[in-house]
Amino acid sequence: MTQQDEAPKNPETDDPEPESDAEPKKERVLHTRIPAVLESELKTLAKSLRVPLSNLVRTILEDAVNIADRATGQLEDRLERAAKSVHGERERMRDRVKRPDPLADVLAFQDVTVARATRCAKCETEIAAGERASLAVPAHPGDPQRIVCADCLTKREGD
């Protein structure tokens, strides 16, 4: 086949030629259909700005893509923060549901002064030696006794 016999290439349907090691073309021609009104407005704007129509269209497209990229990035950041927040809250709720109330089977509370550092059986807050707390007396003999901080005891009494 000679060059004259080859069918003309259609840039919209034919695959682009693979780029070789030679210096690649940096700019491509893009054909598109637009309404006549838009064409007229673009030509009027280009004339008033004293720039070629192709430069105006390229600048408008570049700006639109940049704005879309920034908006997409901001939206992705917001969605990621929201997803992390929902995930954290779901984990906290799951922990509350899984972990039974450690004070559900308590018969009584006795005020005590803690002799050594320990943690509250309810909220796991550290209780330092010498601090006031409450001893949870279990309803069933043999169940472990637990120490409860003043905040958790106050919340329990308010229920």
Phi, psi and omega in degrees: 000135179266173179298328181290331182280342182292142177285144179295146181276140176257114184295340181278333184247331182280145176294144177293149179294141179297140181285135180266185178289347178293166182300119183287153175287132183271333183243145179238156176265131180241122179260136178210157178260136177224156177297150181300324180297317179295319178301316180297316180295319179295318179295320178296317179295316179299318179296318181292329178273351180061046176230153177296147181303318181298322178293319179297313181297317179299316180296317179299315180296316179299316179297318180296318179294317179299316180296317179297319178298314180296317180297318179297317179299316179295319179295318178298318179298315180297316180296321179295316178298318180296319180296319179295319179296314179296318180298315180298316180294320178298318178297318179297317179294320179298319178297319180296320181289317182292319186274116180291158178295116182291351181251009184296327184255025182277135179273320184201168176237139179238127177295136179217162169252124185289129181276332178217158182301138179210184179238149177293135180293337184268304186253354179065020174289141180289136176245118184282156176301135180095348180279153176278141178206190179231142175267124179273115180271121184288150179286333182251125178303140180094340176289151183291148173275149182228154177258138181234134179288163183297324180297315181292325178293318179297316179297320181293322181290333180283344182294000000 
